[in-house]
Amino acid sequence: MIAEDTLAKVVAQVDSVGLGEATITALRQAWPGVHFTYCSEDEVPARLKPVADGRDFGVYLVSGAEHCVAFTDHLEAATGLVLAARSEED
């Protein structure tokens, strides 16, 4: 489960410092129980809508239930966050 305040803090931190590998490393250290993935938004299925938006990224939820990672839209089922960078064209 990922708490709403955790989601808000992650978005605020990434908005503050920008999205990149160093930021993902810092997030993993700050929230060791949460799995963080960084990708481009074009790598996320177009049918999915982000659960949160930062300045230049969307946040998607993933769940590791049943030993298979899958996107979810439920915070209570989420075990990780996908931070998807938007291209400058969006």
C-alpha positions as CSV (number, residue, x, y, z in Angstrom):
1,M,0.0,0.0,0.0
2,I,1.2,3.5,-0.8
3,A,-0.3,6.3,1.3
4,E,-1.6,9.4,-0.4
5,D,0.8,11.6,1.6
6,T,3.7,9.5,0.3
7,L,2.5,10.0,-3.3
8,A,2.3,13.8,-2.7
9,K,5.7,13.9,-1.1
10,V,7.3,12.0,-4.0
11,V,5.7,14.3,-6.6
12,A,6.9,17.4,-4.6
13,Q,10.4,16.0,-4.3
14,V,10.7,15.2,-8.0
15,D,9.2,18.6,-8.9
16,S,11.8,20.2,-6.7
17,V,14.9,18.4,-8.1
18,G,13.8,17.0,-11.5
19,L,13.4,13.5,-12.7
20,G,16.5,11.3,-13.4
21,E,18.4,8.4,-12.2
22,A,19.9,10.3,-9.2
23,T,16.4,11.2,-8.1
24,I,15.2,7.6,-8.4
25,T,18.1,6.5,-6.2
26,A,17.2,9.2,-3.6
27,L,13.6,8.1,-3.6
28,R,14.5,4.5,-3.1
29,Q,16.6,5.5,-0.1
30,A,13.9,7.7,1.3
31,W,11.1,5.0,0.8
32,P,12.9,1.6,0.9
33,G,9.5,-0.2,0.9
34,V,8.4,1.3,-2.4
35,H,9.6,0.1,-5.8
36,F,10.4,3.1,-8.1
37,T,10.7,2.9,-11.8
38,Y,11.7,5.7,-14.2
39,C,10.8,5.6,-17.9
40,S,9.4,7.7,-20.7
41,E,5.7,8.3,-20.8
42,D,5.6,6.7,-24.3
43,E,6.6,3.4,-22.6
44,V,3.4,3.4,-20.6
45,P,0.2,2.0,-22.3
46,A,-1.7,4.9,-23.7
47,R,-5.0,3.7,-22.1
48,L,-3.6,4.3,-18.6
49,K,-4.1,7.6,-16.9
50,P,-1.6,8.8,-14.3
51,V,-2.7,8.9,-10.6
52,A,-0.7,12.1,-10.1
53,D,1.0,14.6,-12.3
54,G,4.2,16.5,-11.7
55,R,5.6,19.4,-13.7
56,D,7.0,17.2,-16.5
57,F,6.1,13.6,-15.5
58,G,3.1,11.4,-14.7
59,V,2.9,8.9,-11.8
60,Y,1.5,5.5,-12.3
61,L,0.9,2.7,-9.8
62,V,2.1,-0.8,-10.0
63,S,1.3,-3.9,-7.9
64,G,3.4,-6.9,-7.3
65,A,0.5,-9.1,-6.2
66,E,0.6,-12.7,-7.3
67,H,4.3,-12.6,-8.2
68,C,3.6,-10.5,-11.3
69,V,4.1,-6.8,-11.7
70,A,1.1,-5.0,-13.2
71,F,-0.3,-1.5,-13.4
72,T,-3.1,-0.7,-10.9
73,D,-5.2,2.3,-10.1
74,H,-5.6,1.5,-6.4
75,L,-3.3,3.0,-3.9
76,E,-4.1,0.2,-1.4
77,A,-2.9,-2.4,-3.9
78,A,0.2,-0.5,-5.1
79,T,3.7,-1.6,-4.2
80,G,5.5,0.8,-6.5
81,L,5.5,4.0,-8.5
82,V,6.4,4.4,-12.2
83,L,7.6,8.0,-12.8
84,A,7.1,8.6,-16.5
85,A,8.9,11.6,-18.1
86,R,6.9,13.5,-20.6
87,S,8.5,14.6,-23.8
88,E,8.8,18.3,-24.6
89,E,6.3,17.7,-27.4
90,D,3.4,16.8,-25.0
